[in-house]
Amino acid sequence: MTMFKEVKAFSGFSVKDIPAAEEFYGQILGLEISQTMGQIVLHIAGGGTVFVYGKPNHIPATYTVLNFPVENLEKAMDELGKRGVEFIIYNEEDFKTDAKGVFHGGGPKIAWFKDPSDNILSVLEKE
């Protein structure tokens, strides 16, 4: 089936507060943002887009909704920390991060943080 082979698909997720999301994604994370129908579109590298829509009964995602691969994880975390981003410390029996929030359990080094609507995002080091 090739029905969607040439379709420029996009992802989306909800937030509880569009102005807070716009400030976070535009100012804190430095993404290019546009508005459409009172919602926002994140313009990510490579021409991709992510639709972020307000939802009055928003329930935060319990999984990672957006990943940001970087060359140097520590440097990216330091910069985000200066902008007020706090990283999630996981201390579960089978899933732990270090004291800074970095997971070293196989695969790329990765750290998670939340947007103002408590959706989970990550920054990870390219391998």
C-alpha positions as CSV (number, residue, x, y, z in Angstrom):
1,M,0.0,0.0,0.0
2,T,1.6,3.3,-1.0
3,M,-1.4,5.6,-0.3
4,F,0.6,7.7,2.2
5,K,4.1,7.3,0.7
6,E,4.2,10.9,-0.6
7,V,2.0,12.5,2.1
8,K,3.9,15.0,4.3
9,A,2.6,13.6,7.6
10,F,3.0,15.5,10.9
11,S,2.7,14.7,14.6
12,G,0.8,16.5,17.2
13,F,0.1,16.6,21.0
14,S,-2.1,18.6,23.3
15,V,-1.2,21.2,26.0
16,K,-3.3,22.9,28.6
17,D,-2.1,26.4,27.8
18,I,-1.2,27.6,24.3
19,P,0.5,30.9,25.4
20,A,2.7,29.0,27.9
21,A,3.5,26.4,25.3
22,E,4.3,29.1,22.8
23,E,6.7,30.8,25.2
24,F,8.4,27.5,26.2
25,Y,8.9,26.1,22.7
26,G,9.7,29.4,21.1
27,Q,11.7,31.2,23.8
28,I,13.1,28.4,26.1
29,L,13.8,25.8,23.4
30,G,14.4,28.3,20.6
31,L,12.2,26.6,18.0
32,E,10.5,28.4,15.1
33,I,6.8,28.7,15.8
34,S,3.8,29.8,13.8
35,Q,0.2,30.0,14.7
36,T,-2.8,28.5,13.0
37,M,-6.4,28.6,14.2
38,G,-5.3,29.7,17.7
39,Q,-3.0,26.7,18.0
40,I,0.8,26.5,17.3
41,V,3.0,24.7,14.9
42,L,6.6,23.8,15.8
43,H,8.9,23.9,12.8
44,I,11.7,21.5,13.4
45,A,14.9,20.9,11.4
46,G,14.5,19.1,8.1
47,G,11.2,20.7,7.2
48,G,9.1,18.7,9.7
49,T,6.3,20.2,11.8
50,V,4.5,19.3,15.0
51,F,1.0,20.6,15.7
52,V,0.5,21.6,19.3
53,Y,-3.1,22.2,20.2
54,G,-4.9,23.4,23.4
55,K,-7.2,21.0,25.1
56,P,-9.2,22.1,28.2
57,N,-9.1,18.6,29.7
58,H,-5.5,18.0,28.8
59,I,-3.9,14.9,30.3
60,P,-0.1,14.9,30.0
61,A,1.6,12.2,28.0
62,T,3.3,9.5,30.0
63,Y,5.7,8.9,27.3
64,T,8.2,11.0,25.3
65,V,6.4,13.1,22.8
66,L,9.4,14.9,21.2
67,N,13.1,14.0,21.1
68,F,15.9,16.4,20.4
69,P,19.2,14.7,19.2
70,V,22.3,16.8,20.0
71,E,26.0,16.5,19.5
72,N,26.9,17.1,23.2
73,L,24.3,16.1,25.8
74,E,26.0,17.8,28.8
75,K,26.4,21.1,26.9
76,A,22.7,21.0,25.8
77,M,21.6,20.2,29.4
78,D,23.7,23.0,30.8
79,E,22.2,25.5,28.3
80,L,18.6,24.3,29.0
81,G,19.3,24.4,32.8
82,K,20.3,28.1,32.4
83,R,16.9,28.7,30.8
84,G,15.1,27.1,33.7
85,V,14.6,23.6,32.4
86,E,14.7,20.9,35.1
87,F,15.5,17.4,34.2
88,I,13.6,14.4,35.5
89,I,15.4,12.1,37.9
90,Y,14.2,8.5,37.6
91,N,15.0,6.2,40.5
92,E,12.9,3.2,39.8
93,E,14.1,-0.4,40.5
94,D,14.6,-1.2,36.8
95,F,15.1,2.3,35.5
96,K,17.5,4.9,36.9
97,T,19.2,8.1,35.8
98,D,22.2,9.6,37.4
99,A,21.9,12.6,39.8
100,K,21.8,15.0,36.8
101,G,19.1,13.1,35.1
102,V,21.1,11.2,32.4
103,F,20.2,7.7,31.6
104,H,23.3,5.5,30.8
105,G,21.5,2.1,30.5
106,G,22.2,1.3,26.9
107,G,21.7,3.2,23.7
108,P,22.4,6.9,23.5
109,K,22.8,9.0,26.7
110,I,19.4,10.6,27.2
111,A,17.7,13.0,29.6
112,W,14.1,13.9,30.0
113,F,12.3,17.1,30.9
114,K,8.7,18.4,30.8
115,D,7.0,21.2,29.0
116,P,4.6,23.6,31.0
117,S,1.8,21.1,30.4
118,D,3.8,18.2,31.9
119,N,4.4,16.4,28.5
120,I,7.6,14.5,28.5
121,L,10.4,15.6,26.1
122,S,14.0,14.4,25.8
123,V,17.4,15.5,24.7
124,L,19.7,12.8,23.6
125,E,23.3,12.5,22.4
126,K,23.7,11.4,18.8
127,E,25.8,8.2,18.6
